[in-house]
Amino acid sequence: MTPLNEETLRFIRLHADDDVRALALHARPEPGVDLPAALEQIAGRRVLAAKVPRWAAKEGIVYPPRLSLEQCSSEATASHKAEIVRRFGGARGRLADLTGGLGVDCSFLAPLFREVDYVERQETLCELAAHNFPRLGLGHIRVHRAEAADFLEGLAADWIFLDPARRDAHGGKTVALADCEPDVTRLENRLLACAPRVLLKLSPMLDLTLAMHQLERVSEAHVVAVDNECKELLLVLERDCPAAGASEVPIHCTSLRGGAPAQTFTFTRRAEQEAPCPLAEEPGAYLYEPNAALLKAGAFRSLCPIYQVQKLHPNSHLYTSDYPVDGFPGRRFRVTGWSGFGKKELKALLDGVCQANLSVRNFPAPVAELRKRLRLAEGGGVYLFATTLADGRKALLRAEKA
C-alpha cells in the first residue's frame, strides 16, 4: 500500500463531502495530488459512512476499492456477531480471524479478546488492516499474511472466526458449504482442535439445512436480516457439542432494522415438523407477513401455536387472526377487504385505489404482470397481497399497516 502524500490527504479532507463524479470531471487539484487515489478514498468513505459509520468517523482510515467495501459486513451484522460471542463469555483469551478481508468483523470482535490474530492471504488487505486497526484503537491485533489452513498449524485459540469464500473458480455463486474456500466440512476437526468454539459466517445464498447436516458439531445457527433483507447465516461450532443431528440445533432468527428493537424467533427443525399448523377457511381481520430471516430459515409451522395465528395456505406463508397479535416477528396489517379475481369483485375491492404496495405469495403471476393488469401505480398507504387460500382459490387481500 503506497502511503498518501500530504497534498492528497489535504485534497481528500477538503472535498470529503463533494460529488465524486463532479470532482473527476472538473477538479483542478494542486501539484502533487494523486487524483485517482483521492477519488477512491472519497468514494470509499461515502460507502462506509452508510455501512460502517464507526469506521468512517475515524480520522486516517484508508479505504480499499469499492468491491471490497461492498462485500464487507455492515456495522449492524458485525455488532450482532460480537453479541453472539459475548453470550459465550468471549471477553478474554485469543481470537483468530482466519479470513480477515477488510477487517470489519475482526474490528468488532477484537474488543472482546486480549489477543487477536487477523489472517488474510491478500497482501493489499493486510497492509490496509495494519494501517487501519491502530486508528480504530485496536493496536492489539496482529496482522498475518497467510492461508487460513496454513495458519492452523500450532494454533491454540479460544475462538476462531471464518468467512469462507462463496464463489467457485468460474465466479459462480455456491449453495453448498463444501464448495466454499476453505472447505469447512474438511477442516471442522482441525478447527475444533485449535479452538473450542468456531463462528462461521456464511452467505444467505447457502442452503442452511444442508450446511447443518454437513457439519457434526453445530451448537446453534443464526439467520440475520437487516432492513428485511437476509444478509448472513452464522453457525457456532463447539468442540464439546454432542453430535445430536441438525433437527435439534436451535435456529435463531434475528431481524435488525435501524434503531428499532430486533425481532427474534428461535425454533428447531424438529419443533417445526411437529408444530400444528391450522389453516384458515378465509382471511381474518388481521394479516401477518413473516420477516426475511424467518422465511430464509423456514420457520413456517412453528409460528402458529406460539402466536395463535392460522395460515392462509400451506405454501403461502401468510398468516391471519381475528384479533391483533403483538410481537409477531414480521409485519402486521389490518385487512380492509378481500375478493377473488372476478371483474366485478375486483372493481368493488379496488374502488378509489390508484396506487398500492403489491406483493404476491404462492400466486401464479409476478408482481409486474399483476400491477399492469390491475392498473395500479406503486406506493401509497394501501397494501395488496395476491395469494392462494387453503381451498385453492386465488384471492386479493386489501390491507393497511396496523
matplotlib code that plots the C-alpha trace (Angstrom):
import matplotlib.pyplot as plt

x = [0.0, 1.5, 1.1, -0.9, 1.1, 0.2, -1.2, -3.5, -4.7, -5.4, -7.5, -9.4, -10.2, -11.3, -13.6, -14.8, -18.4, -18.3, -19.7, -17.1, -18.2, -18.2, -14.7, -13.5, -14.7, -14.0, -11.4, -8.2, -6.0, -2.8, 0.5, 1.3, -2.3, -2.9, -6.4, -7.4, -6.3, -8.1, -11.3, -11.1, -10.8, -13.6, -15.9, -14.8, -15.6, -19.0, -19.8, -18.5, -20.3, -23.6, -22.4, -20.0, -20.3, -18.0, -15.1, -16.0, -16.0, -12.3, -9.6, -7.0, -8.8, -7.7, -10.3, -9.9, -11.5, -15.3, -15.7, -14.1, -16.4, -19.5, -18.5, -17.7, -20.0, -22.2, -21.9, -25.2, -24.2, -20.7, -22.1, -24.5, -21.6, -19.9, -23.1, -23.2, -19.6, -20.2, -23.0, -20.5, -18.1, -15.8, -14.3, -10.9, -8.3, -7.4, -9.3, -8.1, -9.9, -8.7, -10.3, -9.8, -10.8, -11.3, -11.4, -14.8, -15.9, -12.5, -12.7, -16.0, -14.9, -11.4, -12.5, -13.8, -10.3, -6.9, -5.1, -6.3, -4.8, -6.0, -5.2, -5.6, -3.9, -4.2, -1.2, -3.1, -5.8, -3.1, -1.5, -4.8, -5.6, -2.2, -2.8, -6.4, -6.6, -4.4, -6.5, -9.6, -7.9, -7.2, -3.4, -3.5, -4.5, -1.6, -1.8, -0.6, -0.5, -1.2, -3.7, -6.3, -5.4, -1.7, -2.2, -3.9, -0.6, 0.3, -2.6, -4.2, -7.1, -10.4, -12.4, -11.9, -13.8, -14.1, -15.8, -15.3, -15.2, -18.5, -17.7, -16.4, -13.4, -15.6, -17.1, -20.5, -22.3, -22.3, -25.1, -23.2, -20.7, -18.4, -18.0, -16.6, -13.0, -11.7, -13.8, -15.0, -16.5, -12.9, -11.4, -14.0, -12.0, -8.8, -10.6, -12.0, -8.7, -7.3, -10.2, -13.2, -15.5, -15.7, -18.0, -18.7, -20.2, -22.0, -23.7, -27.5, -27.5, -26.2, -28.6, -28.7, -30.2, -27.5, -24.7, -26.1, -26.1, -22.6, -21.0, -21.1, -20.6, -23.1, -24.4, -26.6, -27.4, -28.3, -30.2, -29.7, -31.7, -31.1, -34.0, -35.9, -33.2, -31.4, -27.7, -25.9, -26.1, -24.0, -23.1, -21.4, -19.3, -18.4, -15.8, -17.9, -21.2, -22.7, -23.4, -27.2, -28.1, -29.4, -33.0, -32.1, -30.0, -31.6, -32.0, -32.1, -33.8, -32.9, -34.3, -32.4, -34.0, -32.5, -32.8, -35.9, -35.6, -34.5, -37.2, -36.1, -37.5, -35.9, -37.0, -35.6, -36.3, -37.9, -40.2, -41.1, -42.0, -44.2, -45.9, -49.7, -50.4, -54.2, -55.4, -57.9, -61.1, -60.8, -58.8, -59.5, -59.3, -55.5, -52.8, -49.2, -46.1, -43.0, -39.7, -37.0, -35.0, -37.9, -38.6, -35.0, -34.8, -38.1, -40.0, -43.4, -45.4, -43.7, -45.3, -48.9, -49.1, -46.8, -48.7, -52.1, -52.4, -53.6, -52.0, -53.8, -52.3, -49.5, -47.4, -48.5, -46.5, -49.1, -51.0, -54.2, -56.2, -59.4, -57.7, -54.4, -51.4, -48.5, -44.9, -45.3, -41.8, -42.7, -45.3, -48.9, -51.7, -55.4, -57.5, -59.9, -61.3, -60.6, -62.0, -61.4, -60.3, -63.7, -64.1, -66.9, -65.5, -62.1, -63.7, -65.5, -62.4, -60.2, -62.7, -60.8, -57.4, -55.0, -51.7, -50.8, -47.9, -48.4, -47.0, -47.5, -47.3, -47.9, -49.5, -49.0, -48.4, -45.4, -45.9, -45.2, -47.7, -50.4, -49.8, -50.2, -53.4, -54.8, -53.6, -52.1, -49.2, -46.7, -46.7, -49.3, -50.9, -52.8, -51.2, -52.4, -51.5, -52.2, -52.2, -53.8, -56.3, -56.5, -59.2, -57.2, -59.0, -56.9, -57.5, -56.5, -56.3, -56.5, -54.9, -53.3, -50.5, -51.6]
y = [0.0, 3.3, 6.0, 9.0, 12.2, 15.4, 17.1, 14.2, 14.0, 17.7, 17.4, 14.5, 16.5, 19.5, 17.5, 14.7, 15.6, 16.5, 14.6, 12.2, 12.2, 16.0, 16.0, 13.6, 15.8, 19.3, 19.2, 21.0, 19.8, 21.4, 19.8, 16.6, 15.4, 11.8, 12.4, 8.8, 7.8, 10.7, 10.0, 6.3, 7.4, 9.9, 7.3, 4.7, 6.9, 7.6, 3.9, 3.1, 6.1, 4.4, 0.8, 1.1, 4.6, 3.8, 3.3, 6.3, 8.6, 7.8, 10.1, 8.5, 5.3, 4.2, 2.5, -0.3, -0.4, -0.4, -4.2, -4.9, -2.3, -3.9, -7.3, -6.4, -6.8, -3.9, -2.4, -4.0, -7.5, -7.2, -5.9, -8.9, -11.4, -9.7, -10.2, -13.9, -14.3, -12.2, -14.6, -17.4, -15.3, -14.2, -11.2, -13.0, -15.1, -15.2, -14.9, -15.9, -14.4, -16.7, -14.8, -11.2, -9.4, -5.7, -6.4, -5.1, -8.2, -8.5, -4.9, -5.6, -8.9, -7.8, -5.7, -9.0, -10.6, -9.9, -11.3, -11.2, -12.6, -11.3, -13.6, -12.7, -14.0, -10.8, -8.5, -5.3, -6.1, -7.0, -3.6, -1.8, -3.8, -3.0, 0.7, 0.9, -1.2, 1.2, 4.1, 2.2, 1.8, -1.9, -2.0, -5.5, -7.1, -8.9, -9.0, -12.1, -12.7, -16.4, -19.0, -20.0, -23.7, -23.0, -20.7, -23.6, -25.3, -25.0, -22.6, -22.5, -20.0, -19.6, -18.6, -18.9, -16.8, -17.9, -16.5, -18.9, -17.5, -18.2, -18.4, -21.2, -21.0, -19.6, -16.8, -18.6, -18.4, -21.6, -23.1, -25.9, -25.3, -27.9, -25.7, -22.8, -21.9, -23.0, -26.2, -26.2, -29.6, -30.9, -28.5, -28.9, -31.3, -29.3, -26.1, -27.5, -29.0, -25.4, -23.7, -24.9, -22.6, -21.5, -18.9, -19.4, -16.6, -18.0, -16.4, -16.2, -18.0, -21.2, -24.0, -23.7, -27.2, -28.8, -26.9, -28.1, -31.7, -31.4, -30.3, -32.5, -30.0, -27.2, -26.0, -23.2, -21.4, -17.8, -16.2, -12.4, -9.9, -6.2, -3.9, -7.1, -8.4, -11.6, -10.8, -13.7, -17.2, -17.9, -21.2, -21.8, -25.0, -26.3, -28.9, -30.3, -30.2, -33.7, -34.7, -34.7, -34.0, -31.0, -31.4, -30.5, -27.4, -24.1, -21.7, -18.1, -15.7, -12.1, -9.1, -5.8, -2.5, 0.9, 1.9, -0.4, -3.3, -6.5, -9.1, -12.5, -16.0, -19.4, -22.8, -26.2, -28.4, -31.0, -28.4, -27.1, -30.6, -31.3, -28.0, -27.9, -25.7, -24.8, -23.4, -20.5, -21.0, -17.4, -14.3, -12.9, -9.2, -9.2, -10.4, -11.2, -11.4, -13.1, -11.2, -12.2, -14.1, -16.4, -17.0, -18.0, -20.2, -22.0, -21.2, -21.7, -24.0, -23.0, -19.6, -20.9, -22.3, -19.6, -16.6, -18.2, -17.5, -19.5, -20.0, -19.0, -21.9, -24.4, -22.7, -19.1, -18.2, -15.6, -15.8, -14.4, -13.9, -12.3, -10.3, -8.4, -10.4, -8.4, -9.3, -11.3, -11.3, -9.5, -7.0, -6.8, -5.5, -4.8, -6.4, -4.0, -6.3, -9.2, -10.8, -13.3, -12.2, -11.8, -8.4, -7.1, -8.1, -6.7, -3.4, -3.2, -4.1, -1.5, 1.3, 4.5, 2.9, 4.3, 3.2, 0.4, -1.7, -5.1, -8.4, -12.0, -15.1, -18.5, -16.9, -17.8, -14.2, -11.9, -8.5, -6.6, -8.5, -8.2, -4.5, -3.9, -5.9, -4.0, -0.7, 0.5, 2.8, 1.8, 3.2, 4.8, 3.5, 0.6, -2.9, -5.7, -9.3, -11.7, -15.3, -18.7, -19.7, -23.1, -24.3, -23.4, -20.1, -17.2, -14.1, -10.5, -9.1, -5.3, -4.1, -1.2, -1.3, -2.0]
z = [0.0, -1.1, 1.5, 0.5, 0.4, 2.3, -0.7, -1.5, 2.1, 2.2, -1.0, 0.5, 3.6, 1.6, -0.7, 1.6, 1.1, -2.6, -5.5, -6.8, -10.4, -10.5, -8.9, -11.5, -14.3, -13.0, -10.2, -10.8, -8.0, -6.9, -8.0, -6.1, -5.6, -6.7, -8.0, -8.7, -5.2, -3.7, -5.6, -4.5, -0.8, -1.0, -2.6, -0.1, 2.8, 1.4, 1.1, 4.6, 6.2, 5.4, 6.0, 8.9, 10.4, 13.3, 10.8, 8.7, 11.7, 12.4, 11.0, 8.8, 7.7, 4.3, 2.1, -0.5, -3.9, -4.0, -4.4, -1.1, 0.6, -1.0, 0.2, 3.8, 6.8, 7.9, 11.4, 12.3, 11.3, 12.8, 16.1, 16.1, 15.8, 18.7, 20.8, 19.9, 21.1, 24.2, 25.2, 25.4, 27.6, 24.8, 26.7, 27.3, 25.7, 22.0, 18.7, 15.3, 12.3, 9.5, 6.6, 7.6, 4.5, 5.1, 8.8, 9.8, 11.6, 13.3, 14.5, 16.3, 17.7, 18.8, 21.9, 23.5, 23.5, 24.9, 21.8, 18.2, 15.0, 11.7, 8.9, 5.2, 2.0, 0.0, 0.6, -0.1, 2.5, 5.1, 4.5, 4.9, 8.1, 9.6, 8.8, 10.0, 13.2, 15.3, 14.1, 15.5, 18.8, 18.1, 18.5, 20.0, 16.6, 14.9, 11.1, 9.3, 5.5, 5.2, 4.1, 6.6, 6.6, 7.0, 10.0, 11.9, 12.3, 16.0, 16.7, 20.2, 20.4, 22.3, 19.3, 15.5, 13.1, 9.5, 6.5, 3.6, 0.1, -1.6, -5.3, -7.4, -9.7, -12.5, -10.4, -9.9, -6.6, -4.5, -2.4, -0.7, 2.2, 0.7, -2.4, -0.4, 0.1, 2.5, 2.7, 6.4, 6.0, 5.7, 8.2, 11.0, 13.2, 12.7, 13.6, 16.8, 17.7, 17.6, 19.4, 21.5, 19.5, 15.9, 14.4, 10.7, 8.6, 5.5, 2.5, 2.7, -0.7, 1.0, 2.0, 5.8, 6.3, 4.1, 5.9, 9.3, 8.1, 6.6, 9.9, 13.0, 15.9, 15.2, 18.6, 17.2, 13.9, 13.2, 10.3, 10.3, 8.2, 8.0, 6.8, 5.9, 3.6, 4.6, 4.9, 6.7, 8.0, 11.1, 12.6, 16.0, 16.2, 19.7, 20.4, 23.3, 21.5, 21.1, 17.5, 18.1, 14.5, 12.6, 13.8, 17.4, 16.7, 17.8, 14.9, 16.0, 13.5, 14.0, 12.0, 12.5, 11.4, 12.1, 15.8, 16.3, 18.7, 17.0, 16.1, 17.3, 17.0, 17.9, 16.8, 15.8, 12.8, 15.0, 16.5, 13.1, 11.8, 14.9, 15.2, 14.5, 11.5, 11.3, 8.0, 7.9, 5.9, 4.8, 5.8, 9.3, 10.4, 10.6, 8.3, 9.2, 6.9, 8.4, 8.2, 5.8, 8.5, 9.2, 5.6, 4.9, 8.0, 7.1, 10.3, 8.9, 11.1, 14.4, 14.3, 14.5, 18.1, 19.5, 18.1, 17.8, 14.1, 11.1, 7.8, 4.6, 2.7, 3.4, 0.8, 1.1, 4.2, 5.2, 8.5, 9.8, 13.0, 14.1, 16.9, 16.8, 17.9, 19.5, 18.9, 15.7, 14.0, 10.8, 9.6, 10.8, 8.7, 9.2, 6.5, 5.0, 2.4, 0.1, -3.1, -5.8, -9.3, -10.9, -12.7, -10.6, -7.2, -8.1, -9.1, -5.8, -3.8, -5.5, -5.7, -5.3, -5.3, -7.8, -6.2, -3.8, -2.5, -4.2, -3.1, -4.3, -2.2, -3.7, -6.7, -10.4, -11.7, -10.9, -9.4, -12.6, -14.6, -11.9, -11.4, -15.1, -15.1, -12.1, -13.5, -10.2, -9.6, -6.9, -3.3, -1.1, 2.1, 0.6, 0.7, -1.6, -1.3, -4.1, -2.8, -2.7, 0.1, 1.8, -0.6, -3.7, -4.5, -5.8, -3.7, -3.4, 0.1, 0.7, 3.9, 5.8, 8.3, 11.8]

ax = plt.figure().add_subplot(projection="3d")
ax.plot(x, y, z, "-o")
ax.set_aspect("equal")
plt.show()
